[in-house]
Amino acid sequence: MKRPFYQLQIKALFLWFFLAGLAFCFFPKKSPVAEKESLLMEALLQNMIFEQDFGYTLFGDKPVSLAGYFLNPSFDTIFFSKRDSFFPIVEAWSILEKNVLCHLQGNYLLLKQVNLTKNLHTFQVIIINKSSFLQTVTEHLDLFCELLREKIDPKELLDEVILNQKSLWDILKGNQALYGIILGYGKRNSLAFKRRWELGHVFSYAIQNSQNTPPFCPRPSKGFSSSEAEYRYFEDQHSFFDIQTSPLSPLNPPCFMIMKDNDTETKLLAKKYKKTFKRLIEIYAEGDFWSTTLNHLTQKNISCN
């Protein structure tokens, strides 16, 4: 005698619920902690990529980019908030360090460097495009050797940064010109920034203190009758690099000092950064920020063309 069809349906339904229950019990579920960690890592990476120039190092050939954060979360709220609430920068970095940094064996390096002062505790995150770093130092090797007053090997310099015993600023002995070059701002712009800073340190102090003549005047560079005339030249002729973007664009362009009479190097830099800017917009317009960033960050062989 055949069983009624509805009885078979009921038994099949019970069997389905039983198997579903087993799957619920034995298959791993995504925990709230893991979800929170993913959100924190993604938010921190978004800040770095879109607001701190990291995208130009990750998807372009900018050698180094860096971002500074406060260790005290109450300060970070001023600059980096999530829906007007405290954002745990230190916690987010620790999670990123634990889950992502151990997989970086290719062209990119992320480092944290802590700067402890008397009243303000900060830390700096640096991303390094290793191939661009080596290429940039090699290209300007004579200048690096001259300003650091020692023989420099590009690979050894990179290894010193990777060891992370000293900050990049300290390794470059606080030289603004070399720092600007390694940040991808160009040789002429970086040398001009350094010289303007040196002269400004003297003449702006004299102006603020109503002194006709500063206590110390550096020797003027070739082509200038006086150091004050040289200072006025830099004050009149300096500008800042910019890319005309929509106010709604989530991506910031690199910001650095340039001279108004753009040289060939600066024009090439502008062309390169505009190209990378456009590429970044296209890449992230496709969505899935986390996978896109992580996959590129952990690749071993990268082509930036």
N, C-alpha and C positions, 0 to 999 in steps of 0.2 A: 504494500500500500504506500502510495506516495505521500510524503509529508506536505502539509500546506505550504504554499510559497512564502507566506508572510512569516512563518516560523523560521525558515531558512534566512530570511532577511534579518530577523531579530538576532539570530545567532551570529550572522556575519557582522552585524553592527556591534555586538558585544565583543567579538574577536578584534575588531578594529580598535575599539576603545582600550582593550587590554594591551594590544601592541603599542598603541600611542602612549599609554601609561608607562610601559617599559622604556620606550624611547625617552620620555621625559625624565625618568629616574636615572638612566644610565648615560645619556649623552650629555657632554659638558655644556653648561649654560654660561652666557656672557654675564659676568658679575657686575654689579654697580661700580665696584672699585675699578675694574678694568676699563669700564666705559668712561669713568671720571678721568682716569689717567690719560686715555686717548684724547679726550677733549682738552686737557691741560697742555699736552704736547703739541697738539694741532694749533691751539691758540698762540702758544709761544713761537712756533715756527712761522705762523702767519705774520706775527709782528716783525720777525726777523726778515722774512722774504719781502713783504710789502712796504715796510717802513724803515728798515735799517740797511738797505742795499744788498742783502744776502743773495737775492735773486740774480744780481749781476755777476756775482762770483760763482753761483751754482749753475746758471744756464748761459753765462757768457765767459769772458776771460779776464774779468777784474781779479787781480791776484788775491786780495784780502779785503774783507769787510768786517766791521766790528760793531757791537752794540753794548752800551753800558746800562746797567740796571742797579737799583738800590737793593741792598740786603734787607733793609727795613721795609716791609710791605706797605706801610702807611705812606711812604714817599712814592712808591711805585704807582699808587692809585692815581697820583696826579697825571702821570704820563701814560699809564697802561691800565685801563679799567675794563671790567667785564660787566656791562649793565650797571654801572655806578656802584660796583661792589669791589672789595679787595681782590686783587688777583695774586695768587701765591707764586710769585716769580721763582723763588728758591726751590719750592716743591716741584714746580713744572720742570725746571732745569734738571733736578735730581732724577726725575722720572725719565726725561729724555736721555740723560747720561746713562742710565741703567739699561734702557731698552733699545737705544739707537746707536750710541757712540761705539759700542763694542762691535758693531757690524761695519764700521767705516774702515775698509782696508784698501780703498781705491784712491781716486784722485782728490778726495775732499777730506778735510780735517776740521773738527769743531773742538775748540778749547775754551775752558773757563779760567780766567785769571782774576784773582781777588786783589783789590786795592784797599788797604785799611789805613785811613787817616785818623786824626784825632777826633773829629766830630762826625765824619761821614763814612759809612761803610758801603762800598760799591763793589760790583764785580763786572767783568767785561767778558763777553762771549765773542770769539773770533772764528770766522770761517776762512779757510785757506784753500785756494785752488792750486794744488801743488805744481802742476805743469806750468801755469801762468806765473807763479811765484819764481820758479827757477828761470823761466824765460826772461822775466823782467829784471831780475838781479844780474843775469848774464849780459843783457843788453846794456845795462848801466854799471857794469862791474868796475870800471875805472873810477867812476864817481863814488861808488860805495867804498872802495879801497882808500880813496883820497880823504873822504870825510870821516871815515872810521879810523883812519891812520893805521891800518894793518892790512895784510893780505887776506882777501876774502875768497872763499870757495862757496859758490851758490848752494851746493848740496849740504855742506857742513852748516851753513847759515840756516837752512831749512830744518836740519836735524836739531839744531839748538832750539829753534822755536817749538818743534815737536816734543822735545824733552820737557818743555813747559816749566823749567826752573825759574826763568825770568820772563817778564812781559816783553812783547815785541818792541814796545817803546824803549825799554831798558836795553834790549839787545842792540837796538839801533842808536844807543847812547843819547836818546832824546833829540835826535837830529830831525827837525821838521821836514827838511827836504827829502831825506831818505824815506821818512814815514809817509809822506805824500806820494812818492813814487811807488812804494809798495802797495799803497791803497788804490793805485790806478789813476792818479790825477795828472800824470805827465811830468816830465823833467822840468820844463820851463815854468810851469805853474807852481810846482812845489818849491823850486828855488826862489821864485818871486814871493811866495807866501812866507818863506823863512826870512828873507831879507826885509820884507814889510814888517814882520813881527819884531825883528831886531831893532829897526829904526823906530817903530811905533812905541816900543818899550821905553825909548829915550825921549822922543819928542812929545808924545801924548802926556807923559809925566810932567814935562816942562810946561806944557800948555795948561794942564790942570792946576799947576802950582804957580801960575802967572810968572814964570821965569823966562826972561828974554833969551837966555842962553842956557841950555841944559848943562849939568855938571860934567857930563862926558859925551863927546861926539865921536861916533865911530868914523873911520876913514871912508870917504865916499867911493863908490864903485867906479870903474872906468866909464867915462862918458858923462859924468856929473861933476859940476863945479863944487858942490858941497853935499854933505850928507843930508842937510835939511831939504835941498832941492830934490835929492833922490827920494826922500820921504814923501814930499808933495807929489812927485810923479806917481808913486805907487798908490797914494790916496786918490788921485784923480783917475788913474787908468785901470784900477782893479774892478772886477765885476764877479759875478757868480754864475757857474754853469747851471742851466735849467733846460727842461724839456716842456714845451707847451702841452699841457694835459687837461683833460676834463676835470672839473672840481669833484666829479663823482668817481673818478678813477681811484681804485684802492691802492695803486702802486705809486710810490714816490720815486722821483728820479734821483740819481746821485747829486750831492751838493758839495761843491768845492770851488775855491777861488780860481779865477782865470784872469788873464789880461785882456783888455778890450780889443787890442790889435791881435786877434787870434792868429797864432802861428800854425804851421802845417800839422804839427803834432796834436794841437787842441782841436783842430777841425776833424782830424781822424778819430779822436776820442769821442767827439760829439756824434759823429756818424755811427760809431760802434755802439755807444750807449743807447742811441735812439733805436737802432736795430734790435738790441737786446730787450729794450722796453717793449717794443711791439711784439717780440717773440713771447715774452712773459705774459702779456695780456692774452695772446692767442692760446697759450698752453693752459692757463688757469681758467679761461673762459669755458673750457670743456668740462670743468667740474672735477670732483674727487681730488681735492687739494692734498690730502694726506698721502694717498698712494702715489700721486705724481711726484711729490717732493721726496718721499722716502725712496722710491725706486731710483730716482736720479742720484740722490745723495749716496746711495750704497753701491752704485755701479762701479766696476773696476776700470773699464776702458771707456773714456768719454771723448766725444768729438764735439767741439763747440762751433763748428761751421754750420 
